[in-house]
Amino acid sequence: MFSTTAKIRPALRPVCQAVLLSLYGSALFAAAGAHAQTTDTAPAAVQPAQSGMQVVNVVGSRRATSSATDTVSPVDVIPLSAAAERGGQFDLSQTLTNISPSFNSTRQTGADGADLVDSAALRGLGSDQTLVLVNGKRRHTSSLVNLFGARNRGNTGTDMNAIPMLAIKDVQVLRDGAAAQYGSDAIAGVMDIGLKRSIGCEAVAGYGQYSAGDGKNYLASAYCGFALAGGVVGVTGEYLDRGRSDRSEPDNPRIIGDSKTKNKTLYVNGDIPTGVSGNSGRFYFTGGVQTRDASSAAFGRGGVGTDDIPSRNSATMYPDGFVPFINGDLDDRYVILGHRAKLGEWNSDLSQTYGYNRLRYDIANTLNASIANADLLAGGKGISPNTFDAGGFSFAQYTTNLDFNRYFEGMVGNGLNVAFGAEYRVEKYKIFAGEPGSYIDADGVGIGGNAGSQGFPGFQPGDITNARRHSTAAYLDLEADLNADTKLQGAVRWEKYSDFGSTVTGKLAGSYRVAPSTLLRGSVSTGFRAPSLQQAYFSSTFTDFIGGVPTDVVLAPNGGAVARLAGIPNLKEEKSRSFTLGTTWTPTDALSVTADLYHIKIKDRIVLSGRFDADNYPELAARLSTLGVGQAQFFVNSVDTKTQGLDLTVSHKSTVLGNRLTTFLAANFSKTEVDGIHAPASLAGYEDVLLSERERLFIEQGGPRRKATLGFDYITGPLETDFRIIHFGPQTLGTFSGTAAGVPNLKYEAKTSADLSLTYTINPNAKITVGGNNIFNVKPTSQNADETDNGFKYDSVQFGLNGASYFARLHVKF
């Protein structure tokens, strides 16, 4: 039935199918196309014998054998072969959003750099509270910290769209706290992206566009795996061109919709036997690189008479107004090198991982109005350059891991798995300044908002950052089969960071099979998330005129002069406590049900404060003025949150009119609440500025509080019909004016969309798919554009704001 297990050695398939069906939520297998066992066109994998080495790898467990038929924590295993071959979405984040109910990725618009990198998160928490692995190894985060947008404000995250879908075998989602097993960021859960390593070649060509006629997508992707020196190497190349969309109205001088991107990606994944320790040693490697040229639209500037010199425009350059474009040059690289071998009775794994992400801004169709005004005052025509290099930032991560595990048969009941290891990680973060024209005030006439490149002022020399830190960790992980029905897992991890100190986390989990068809499972764990270097050291400065005096508006780095003067303490780790309780029920081979309750409390959550100035905190503003700073905001550990929810999956297989029908339901119900605000002593009494109602709602309802997918997949001969209904719950977001001013919050009603696709198998090596997403053209609830975050009649919420889209794909193997 399952495409992933079809790629495992025949002798192990029954065991693996039992694992995947009984315990991980087969609804998500169906959602991802795992039903396509007999029609799956992905090349069969070659799995070389490894003489006792671990064969079945499941995130959240370090079992050294493949004999287990269940795990103690909820894990969804989502094969991506069908989605890559015939799915309606062309990138990983949007694909998983339409499959996994606990996963959410909202494509932003009007949010500067956040438009260029889609943030992703689990269980309604922040994007930096989900750990992403690739082939079991930590993947680096983006260099971007989100400063705007309705989702993940103040968070960093992992750019999952840097990995081509055709390179991916499956995505395993551990819906449980796992910091004691994997370290920082695993508060909400862990996602492990497994890459293909199979012999054979395949290719996909795709086209899509919105029903409005814009947002055209072109996809060309190819994978080829070949045998090399007794091993297998897979190579994937992809080109994705996503066109800009625009839903703005004639009286709104701006562009609202998808950013424009062109992605060029190459990935290599493989392993080769080394002959070390008999025939068990294997050298494995993964390498990936993506370049992305992206462009988002900033807020529009009005024409002559509405926004003329000396404010933000030039009558000579843009008499009818203009929309600046924030262009991003993104460079992402990822390398894993490692060796697995048997050392006596122990399995060993030594690896080195390198990740790098850089984003550099080029602002186009813009001007520096102060330069244009200075030119006008000097007798010129009021001209400024219309493009600027605004600088940018980069993040690099180097991770060294050494792991050992061994299964002791008959010890502590039926058996005990022992795993231990160590990790050393180095992280580097840089900010580089833009050219002077992107930030200078050239006319000095005391007009606010006219200095720097319009749309995005460049980073100044004072923002330049070159930060570095390292961490050391050690862990012990035990997993015991107490008897045929009872399993117990315990883990403890010590980790020390050079910038904030050490922390110890632990986890205890267990499962009990109360009947052949019913399993109970639960866990309790503590966790942590280290403050990212991006949060600790991000610095942004632009010049404004307050009372006719040029002053700096600063997002101040932690530990810098401005933060110290304001009494902002150094950032420390977020701490969490997590509880889960769930059950799986598989009364027949045709029906599978899983349900898991969870409760997550996070203390000292890091937030981006509001801006402190003379209007809301005169005493602090007076101190800041001694540094020439008029307004300042900071990252600070000041919020405690509580998240509670339920994950539910149901899958059913049946025969209707002699043909196969797979039905699945997957749902997530989640509620996050801010249950404590504890400001630093210097900001006590100003909690409403530190975290306004609007910012609180971004944390609590940045994503919908419920989400469900109901899908039907029906196969009749060469034709396969996939119909999916996706429900997004309501959201409430704050307004700029605020309820204190009598303006009600923005209430987005629950919305339901539907996707439909038809796939025709031309021959065993080719199939064609046509279909549509959001085929009924559902849109979010209209709001007052003056009060939304992006200045449009609805924010980037739920399923987006573009409406219906249509697509076609051709998949071939050769």
N, C-alpha and C positions, 0 to 999 in steps of 0.2 A: 504493500500500500504506500509506503513512505519513500519518497525519492532519496532522502538522506541515507536510510538504511540499505537501500539498494546499492549503495556505493561502498558497503562494508563487506568484508569477506563472507562468503556464503555460510560458513559454519557459525558465524556470529549474528546473522540476520534475525533469527527468532528472539534472541536476547535483546538486541537493540530495539526491535519493534515493540517489545514489551515495555522497555524503558520509555520510549517516546510516546506510545499511545496511552499507557496507564498513568503516567506521572506528570507529563509536561503540558497537557492541555492540547488534545488533538484538534480542537477547534482552530487553533492557529496554524496547525499543519494544513488543514483544509483551506484556510484563508490564503495561505501562501502558495497553494498549488501542489501540496504533497499528495493529493489524490491522484496525481497523474502518473502513477507507477507504470502503467502499460503504455502510456503515450508520451512519457517524458523523453525529450530528445537530447537531454544533456548526455555527453559521452560517459560511459561507465568508467568509474575510477579504478586505478590500480593501487592496491594497498599492500605493499611488500610486507612479508612476515618480519616480525621484530623480536622473536624469541623471548616472549614474556614481557615485552614492553607494553605500556598502556595502549589499547587500541581504540576504546571508546572514550572520548574526551567530552566531559560535560561541565559547563561552568558552574562553580560552586562546590565541586567535589574534586579531590585529588586522589581518587581511588586508583590503586596500582593494578587492578585487574578489571576484566570486562564481564565478570560474572554477576554483578549487581543488577537487579531488576527494578530498583527504585532509588530515589534520592529523598532527602529530608526537607528540601526547600523547593518552592515552585519555580520551575524553569520552562519557558516556552522555547521550543526549537522551531524556527521559521525557515524552511527551505526557500531559497530565492530563485531557483531555476525557472519556475513558471512566471514569476513576476518579471524577471530579466528578459524572458523570451516573448511574453505577450501582455505585460502589464500596461496600464494606462498612464502610469507615472514614470518619468525618465530618470529620477534621481532617488537615492536611498532614503533620505529623510521623509519625502512625501509618500513613498511606497509604504514604509513602515507605519506612517500615520494612518493610512487607510487599512492596515492589517491588524496592528496591535492596539487594543483599546487603552492600555496603560502608558503607551508611548504617544507623545505629542510634539509636533514640530510645526510652528506657525511661520509662514513666509511673510516677512515684514515689508512694509512700504512706508516711506517717509520717516525712516529711523536711521539715517546716515549709514555708518558701516554695518549696522545690523541688517540692512537690506541685502548685503553681499554674502553673508554667511548665515545659513539657517540654523537656529538653535534648536536643540532637541532635549527632551527631558522625560523622565518616568514619574508616574504617580503624582503629578501635580506639583512636584518640587522643582528646584532650579536646574538649569542645564549643567552647572558645575557640581551637582550632587549625584550625577550618574557617571559611573566609571565605564569607559569604553576600552575594550581590548581588541586586538587583532591576532588571531591564532593564539590566543591565550596570553599575549604580551601587551603591556600598557601602551595605549596610543596617546600621543601628545594632544594637547588642547590647541585651540586657535589662539593666535596672538591678540585677537580682538577681545575687548571687554565691552559688553553692550551698555550703552549709556542712554539710549532712547528706545522707543518701541514699547508695546504693551506687554511684551513677554520677555522674561529673563533679564530685566533691567539690572545692571550692576553685576551680572554674571559673566563668566567665561564659559566656554563649552567646546565640544569636539565637533569639527567640521566633517560630518559623516559623508557629505557629498563629494569629498575628495577621493573616494573609493568607487571605482566603476562597478555597477551592479553585476555585469557579466563575469566579473572576477570572483564573485562571492558564492560560496556553497550554501551557507546558512548563517543565520543570526540567532544566537542563543541569548535569551533575556532572563536573567536571574532576578526575580521580583522579591528581593529580600536584602536587608542590610548585610554588607559583606566586607566592611573595612577591616575586620580582624583577619580576613583571608587575603585581601588584595591591597589594603592600604587606603590612602586618602581618596575621597570623592565617591566611594561606594555606599553612600547613605541611602539613596533611593533604590539602588540596585546596580547590576552590572550587565553590560551588553558585550558579548564576544562575537566578533565578526570572523567567521571561518572562511578562508579563501580556498578556491579550487586548486586541486593538484591531480588532474585526471588527463588521460591520454585521449586525444581527439581534438577536432577544431569545430568551431561554430561562429556564427556572426549574426548580428541584428542590425537592421536599418529601420528607423522609425521617424514618423512625422506627426506633429500635433499642433493644434491651435485652438484658441478660444472661439466660441460662437460669434463673438463680436468682430472677429476677423483679424485680431492681433495676437501677440504672444506666441508667435510661431516657433516651434521646436523642431530641430533637426538632430537626429542621433545616428551615429555610425560606431559600432562597437564590435570587436572581434576577440575571440579567445582561441589559443592553440596550446595544447599540452603534448609533450613528447618525452620519450624515454631518453635518459642520459646517465651513463655510467652506473646502471642498475637502479637509478631513481627516476623521478618524474619532475619535470619543470613545466609550469604553466605560465603563459605570457598573455596579458590582456592589454589592448589598446583601445582608447575611446575618444571620440570627438562629440561634444554636445554643444549645440548653439541654441540658446534660449532667447527669444526676442522679447523686447519690451512690450508691456501692455499698459493701457491707459484707460481708467474709468472716471477720470475727472469730468466735471461738467463745464459748459461754456463760460460760466461766470466765476470759475475757480482757476486762477492763473498758475496751474501747476500740473504735474503728472503723477497719477496714482495708479499703482499696479506693480507687476513683477519687474524686478530689475533685469537688465540685459546682461547675459553672461556668455562667455565662450570658454569652454573647458577642454583642455588637452591633457589626457591622462595615460600613463603607462605603468603597469604593475607586473611584477615577476614573483612567482611563488614556487618553491620546490624543495626537495630534499634528495640527498645522495648518500648511499651507504659508505662508511669509512673503514669498515673492517676492525674497528676498535672493539675490544671485549668480544671476540668471536665475530658473529654477524649482527650484533645488536646495535652497534654504533651508527648514528646517522647525523650528517651535517645538514642543517636546514637553513633556509634563507628566504627572506621576503624583501622586496624593494619596490617602492612606489614613488612617483613624482607626478604632480599636477601643476600646470600653470592655468590661471584663470584671469581673463580680462572681463571685469564686471563694471557695471555702471548703474547707479541709482540716481533718482531725481530729487533734488532738494526742494524746499518751499519756493514757490515762484515769487519774483519781485515785480511790483507793479510798474506801469509805464509812466510817461511824463504826466505830471499833475497829481500823481498818487505816490510816487517813490523817487522823486527827482533828486539830482545833486543839491546839496552836499550830503544826502543821507545814504541811500544804498544803490543808486543807479546813476547812469549817465545818459542825458538826453541825446547825446551824439551817438553812443554805442547801442543803446536799447530803448528807443523812444516808445515802443509798445510793451515794454516789460520783457522779462526773460526768466528762464528756469535753469539754474546752475545744475551741472551734472557732477556727482561725486564718483569719479572713476577709480576703481581699485585694481591694482596689479597684485594678484595673489600668487604666492609660490609655496607649495607644500611638498615636503619630502619625508619619506619614512623608510627605515631599514631595520631588519632583524637578521642577526647572524647568531647561530646557536649550534650546540651539539648535544645529542642525547645518547646515553650509553648505559650499559649495565656495569655496576661496580660491585662485584660479588652478587649478593641478593638484592641490592638496592638499584633503583632506577635513578639516574642522575640527569640533570639538565642545566647546562651553562649557556647563558645567552647575553647578548649585548644589543640593545635597541636604541635607535637614534630617530628623533622626530624634530622637524623644523617647519615653522609656519611664519610667513612674512606677508604683511599687507602694506602696500605703499599707495598713497593717494595722489591722484592727479585731478585737479578741479578744472573743468572745462565749461565753456559757454558762460563765463563769469567775468568779474572785474574786481579790482580793489578800488572802491569808490573814493577813498582818500587820495589815491594816486591820480585818478581821473580829475578830482577836484583841484589838486595841486597843479595839475597841468592846465586846467582852466584858469586858475588864478594867475598863472605865469603867462597867460596870453595864448595858450593852446586851445585845442578843440574839446578838451575834456576826455582824453583817451587814456585807457589803462590796458595792460596786457589782458587777454581774455582766457588764458590758461596759466595754471600755477602748479608747480611741484609742492605739495603741502606736507611732505614728509610721511612718516608712518612708524611701524613698529614690527618687531620680530620676537619669536619665542622659540627656544631650542631646549630639547630634553634628551639626556643621556641616561639610560637605565641599564644596570648590570644585575642579573639575577643568577643565583645558584640554588637549585632545588633538588631535594632528594625525597623519594617515597618508596615504601615497601608494604606489601600486604602479608600479614602473619596469619596463616591459616590456623584456625582452631584456638587462637588466643583471644581472651576476653569474650567468651561465648563462642560463636561460630568463626570469628575472625576479626582482626584489627588492622586497619590501614594507618600507617604512621607517615606523616609528611612534615618536613621542616626545611627551612631555607633562609636565605638572606638577600637583601636588595640594597644597592647603592645607587642613588639618583642625583644627577646634577641638572639644574635648570638655569637658563639664562634668558634675560628679557632686555630688549633694547628699544629705545625710542629715538628716532633720528629727525632732525629739524627739516622744515621745508625751506624753500628759497625765500629771501627776505620779503619779496613782494607779496607772499602769501599771508604775512602777518603784520607788516608794518603799518603805522599810522603816518601817512606822508604829508597831510595838510595841517594837522594840529589845530584845527579850528574849533574843537570842542563839540563835535557832533557824534553822538553815540551810534554805534553799529555800522560805521562806514569804513573801519579799518579791517585789513585782511581780505582774503578772497571770499566773496559772497557765497554762501552755501556751506562752506567748511573752511574756517581760518586755519592756516598752517601751524604746525608745531614750531615753537620758538626755541632758540638756543637754550633758554632756561629750562625747557622741558626735556632736554636730552638726558637719557637714562641708560645706564649700562649696569644692570643688577644681576646678581648671581647668588645662588644658594645650593646647598646639598643636604641630602638626608640619608640616613642609614636605618635599616629595618631588619628585624629577625622575627620569624613566626614558627609556631608549632601547631599542627593540624592533626587531629585524631578522629577516626571514623570507625565505629565498632558495629558489627552485626551481633547484637546480644543474643538473639535467637532468630528463628526463621521469620518472625513477624515484627521484630523490634530492632530499630537502628538508632544509633546515637552519634552525634557529631559535636566536637568541641574544637575551638580554635582560640589562640591568643596571639597577639602581635604587639611588639614594641617598636616604636619608630621615633627617631630623633631628627629634628630639623635644625639647621644652623641658625635660623632666624627667630624661632619662637620656643624651642625646647622640645621636650619629649612627651609622648603620650602612649598609653597602653589601652588596647581594646580587646574585647573578648566576645565570643559567640557560643551559644549552646543550642543545638537543634536536635530534633528527634522525630521519628515516625513509628506508627504502630498500625499493622494491618489487622483490623477488627474482623474482617471477613475477606474471602478471596477477591471480592469485587470492590472492597472499600478500604481506603487508607486514610488515617488521620495523621497530620503532621503539624509541627509548630516550631517556633524558634524565638529566642530572645537574644539580643545583641546590643553592644555599645559600638559607636562608630565615631569617626571624625572626618573633617575636611580641612586640609591646610589652606590658609589664604593663598590665592594664586599670586604669583609675582605681578601679574597684570593688575590685580586689585591693590596690591601693596605699593606699586611704584608708578602706576599710570599718572601722568601729569599733562594737563592741558591748560593753556593760558591764552586769553584774547583780551584786547584792550577795548574798554568802553569809557564813556565820559559820564561821570556822576557829579552833578552840580558844576558842570563845565570843566572838571578836572580829570585828566586821563588817569584811569585806574585799571588795575588788572582784575579780571574775573578768572578765578583759578579753581580747577579741580586739583586739590593739593595732594601730592604723594605722601603716603604714610611715613612718618619719621622726618619729614622735611621741615624747613623753618616755619612755614605757614601752619602746618599741622601741630607743631610743638607749641607755637604761640597760642593756638586755639585750645590747647590742652587735650588733644586727641591722642589716646594711648596707642602703642604699637598693636598691630593686628595679631590675633592669636587664632588657634584652630576653632572651628565650629564643632560642637559635641552633640552626639545623638544617642537616643535609646530607641530601639525598634523591637516590636513584638508582632509575630504573625501566627495565625491559627487557621488551618485549612483542611480540606478533605478532597480526595479523588474518588470517583465512583464509576466503575466500568462494568455494568451488569452483563453486557454482551459485547461481542467484537464490533457491533455496529454502533454502540452508544458509549460516549465518554463524557463525564461531567467533572469539572474542577471548580472549587470555590475557596478563596483565601481572603481572610480578614487581616488588616494590618493597622498598626498604630505606631506612628513615628513622631518623636519629640526631638526638636533641635534647639539647642541652647547656644546663645552668642552667635546667632546667624549674622553674616556680614551683609550690610546694606549700604547703598549709596545715599548719603544724606541729601536733604534739600539745601538750597543756597542760603547761607547766612549773610545778612547785610544790615545796613543801618535801619531799615524799616522793621525788621523782625527781631533784631538783637543789637541794639545800639552800642552796648558796652563792648561786645566782641568786635563789632565793626570798627570802633575807635582803636582797639589794639591792632587790628589787621591793617588799618590805614597807615600805621608806622612803617609797614613793608610795601606800601603802595597798592594794597589789595582792597578792592571795594566789595567784592562778593567772593565767598569761598564755600566749597562743599568737599566732603570727605567720605572715604570708606571707613566704616566703623563697626565693631562687634556690638550690636545693640538690640537685637530682636530675638525673641524666643517664639517658636511656632509649634503647632500641633497639627499633624496630618493623620486622618483616619479614612479608611476606605475598604472596598471590596472588589476583588477581581473574580470574574465568573466566566467560564468557558463551557460550551456545550457543543458536541459534534455528533452527527448522526449520518450513517451510510445506509442507503436503501436502493431498491430497484423499482423503477417506475416505467411502466410500458416496455419492460424488457431492457431498459437502459439505466445507467448508473447515475444516481443523484446523491450528492454530498451536501448536507445542510449544516451550517455552523452558526453559532451565536457567541460573540465575545463581548464582554462589557466590563467597564470600570466605573466605580462610583467613588469619588474622592473629595474630601473637604479639608482645606488647609485654613488655619486660623492663627492670627498673631495673638498670642496670649501673654505677651510681656514685652515692654519696651524699657530698657534700662540704659539711659543716656550716661555718657561720661560726666564726671562731676562738673566740668566746665560748661556742659550743655544742659544740666539739670534745670527743669522748668521750661525747656524749649523743645519738648518731645514732639510737639505738633509741627515743628520745622524739620527736626531730624527725620521724622517719618510722618508725612502728611496722610490724610485719609486717602488721597489719590494714590500715593505710593504704597500704602497698605493694601489697597485693592489690587494693585499689580501683583503683589506677592500672593494674595489669597485667591484671586480669580484671573490671573494672567492666562490661564488655560481653562477650558470648560470643566465643570465639576462632575460631569458624567459624560460617558462616551460609549457607544455600542455599535457593533457591526453585525449585521445579519446577512449571511451569504448563501447563495444557491449555485451549485455547479452541476450542470447536466450534460452528459456526453451521449451523443447519438451518432454512432459510426464515426465518420471523419469530422463531425461538427461538435464543438464544445461551446456551451453557453455559460457565461459567468455573470450573475446578477448579484449586486451587493448594495445593501441599504446601510448608510452610515448616519448615526444620530449623534448630534453634539448638544450637550446640555446648555442651559443658560449661563450667562456671565454678566457680572455687574462691574463696571469700571468707573473711576472717578472723573470728574471734570476739572478744567483749569480753574474755574471760578470757585468750585467747592460748595458743599451743602451749607456751609456756614454763611455763604452769601445768598442762600435761598435757591441755588441751582441744583436740581435733583441729579443723582448719579445716572450714568448711562446704563440702561438695562437692555441687554441683548437677549432676545427670546431664544428658546431652544429651536434648533433647526435640523432638518433631516434631508440629506442628499442621497442620490443613487448613482451607481456606476453600472454600466452594461458593456460587455464585450462578447464578440463572436469570433471563434478561432476555427479555421478550416485547415485540416491536415492535407496538404497537396499530395505528399508522398512521405515515406519514412524519414526523409531528410529535409523537408521544408514545410512550413506552415505560415499562414497569414492571419493576422488579427485586425479587426476593426472594432471601434467602440467609442464610448463617451464617458466622461466623468462629470458628475453633478448634472446629469442629463436634463433635469427639470429646472435648471438655471436658478437655483436658490441663492439668495443673498442675505447678509446679516441685516439686523434691524436698523433702520435709518435713525440717525441722531442729529443733533445740532452740531454742524461742522466747526463752529467756533469753540466747542468744548471738547472735541476729541483730541487724542494725542497726535494724530497726523494731519489735522486740519481738514479732514474729509468727512463725509456723512456717516461713515463707519470705520472703526479701527480694523487692524489686521487681527481678526478673531476667528475662532471656530475653523471653518474650511477655507477661509480667505474671502476675497471680495471680487474676484474676476468673473464668476459665473460659470456657465457650461463650457466644456472643451471636448474636442473630438480628436481621435488619433488613429493611426494605422501602423502596423509593424510587420516586417517580414523576418522570419527566423530560419536560418539554414544551418545544416551541419555538413561537414565534408571531411 
